[in-house]
Structures are given as C-alpha cells and as structure tokens.
C-alpha cells in the first residue's frame, strides 16, 4: 500500500506501429547512470513491443493529459490507435525508436537493460538515454526546469490527484537558522 503513485504514459514501438500504456508502477532506480523501471503484465499489448524494441519512453502526465492517461489505461492498443483517438502527437524519438508524446511536460527515452519476471508483472529496468522537457517549465532567470509548475498527476487508490502544496524542502529539518 504505497500511495500515492506517479501516473505516466509509456509510449512504445516505432514510427509505424506504436502504442501507449498507462503505468503507475514506475520509479527511479539509480542516479549514475540514470535508471528507471516500469512494471508491465506480460499479457498487455505493449509488453511485446517493449520487449522486441528493448526500449520505451516515459511521458509524465499533467492535468491536461489525465483523461488520455485514464483512457490509455483501460483501452487496448490491439484494436485502436490511442494517439489518434486521444488526439496526441507521436513525436519522433531522438535517442530510441519509440515516439514520445509531444503534449507531455517531460519525456524520458529509455533503453531496457534487464527484464525481471516477478510474478504478475515483469519489471523492465532501463537506462535513461535522453530527456525531452517542455520549455514552458524552465525558469528564464536560473535555467532550471521547475517540474513543480507542471501540475503533475498522481494516482491514489482509484483516483487521480494533482500534486499538493510544498511543505518543506530537502534538508530543511537540519538547516541552520
């Protein structure tokens, strides 16, 4: 019961045949090299695409994408083109073959390094090859990407929620006054 969870749309495949799967079981594995994971059920349509390409792209979900994220999580790509139905733009991948979702505030192109069969889900461990960020969220003065302004969505026991208010920053509990 580790809630809340991030909501991401994972794009996979290539320019000709692609799909989007919504994932809440994802996270950071390592800083150097930058590594992430996603866990996918083998019976999902996207599973075979990810395994064949040994690549995927994680697309963060903001308030504008929450309906698409829900749709892509309950509909199968076997029968429909989720990009087309949800009016999302499949932008050509830069470092891998998978398209990224142009409307996402931040996308991470990933190369699978290992697949661990855990039971109901298989974990795809991957190195982050490239990050594509929406220019709107860069601070012009500091050049810092301010992800907190992106209104990202998390999933909490059946519901989608925006991130909450800032209640502290890293190290504030020991900061000298």
N, C-alpha and C positions, 0 to 999 in steps of 0.2 A: 504494500500500500504506500508507494512512494508517489505522492501527488504534491503539487501539480506537475504535469509533464509538458515538454515542449510540443508544439504541433508543427510539423514540417511536411511539405510535399516533396517527395523524392521523384525526380524525373529520371527516366532510364531509356535505353535503346539507342537509336541513332536518328539521323535526319529523316530517314524514310519510314521507319517503324519505331514508334516511341509510346510511352505511357507515363502516367503519373499515379503514384500510390501515396496515400496519406499515412504517415508514421508518427507514433508518439513514443515508441521505444527507440530512442536515439540519444547520443551524448558524446562527450569528449573522452578520448582515451589517453592522449599524450600531447604535450606541447611541442617537443622537438624529437622527431619530426611531428608536425601537426597531424593528429589522427583522430578519427571519429568512428562511430559504429551505427548501424541500423539493424534491427531485428525484423525478419520477414518470415511469414509462414510459407513453406515450400509450395503449397497449392495455389498461391496467389499468382496471377498472370505476370506481374512484374518480376517475380523471383527468377524465372528462366532468363529474362532479358538481362538482369543484373549479373547473373552467373555467366552467361555467354559473353557479355562485354567486359566483365570484371571491372565495371565502372558504374557510377551513379552520380547524380547531383542533388544535394540537399538544398531546398529552397525554403527560406523562412517565411512564415505566414503572418501577415498583419491583418488589421481589421477589414481591409478591402478584399482580402483573399479567403476569409473564413468560410463563406458559403461554398467556394470552389473546393476548399480543403475538405469540408464535410462531404460534398458530392463525390470527390475523388476517393474518399474512404469507404463509400458504400456502393459504388458502381464499379463493375469490372471493365477493364480496358479490352477484354476479349471482343466485346460487341460494339464499343463506341470509341471515338477519338475524344478523349477528355479535354485535350487542349482546345479542340474546335467547339465542343458543346459548352464549355465554360468560358469561351472567348479569351483564352490565354495565349500568349505569344511564345512559341517554341524557338527561342534564340539559339543559334548555332553554338555548340560548345567550343571553348577555346583550348582547353588542355585535355579534354576527353571527348568521346563521340556523342555523349548524351546532351540533348538540348537542355537549356536551363529556362526557367520561367521568367521572362523579361519583367513582369509586374512584381516580382518578389523584391523586397528591400535588400536581401543579401542571399547569394547563392554560393555554394561550395562545391567545386568539381572534385570528385574523389575517385581514386584508383583502389580497387579491392586488393588487399594483401593477404587476407586469410578469411576462410569461412569456417565457423564453428557450429556444428549441429548440436543444439542444446536440448531439443525436445520438440515442442510445438512450433518453435521459431528457430531459425538459423541466424546467427549473428555474422554480418558482413563487416569485418574490420577493414578500414580503409585509410589511406594517406590522403590528406587534402592537398591537391595539386595547385588549385587556384581559387581565389575568392573574388566574386563579382559583386560590387556594392553600389547601391543607388546613390548618386551624387547628392540628392536632397538631404541626406543624413550626415553629410560632412560639415564640420564646423569650419567656416571660412577663415576664422582667425587662427585656430590651432591645427587645422587639417586633420583633426581626429574624427573618426567615424563614431557618431553618437547613436548607438543601437537603441538606447532607451527612448529615443524620439520616434522610433518606427512603429510603436503601438503593437508589439508582437502579441500573439495569442498563445495561451496555454490551455491544456485540457485537464479538467478536474472532475473525475467521477461522472462522466456523461455530459459535461457542459464545457463550453468554450468561454474563456475569460481573457480580458486584457491584463497585461502586467499591472501590478499595483504601484502604490506610491513608494518613493525612496524612503527607507527608514534608517539607513546608515551606509557607510562606505567601507571598503576593505581596510582593516587596521584601525578604525575609529575607536575601538574599545581600549586601545593601548596608546593612542596618540597623546602626546604631551600638550598640555593646555597653555 
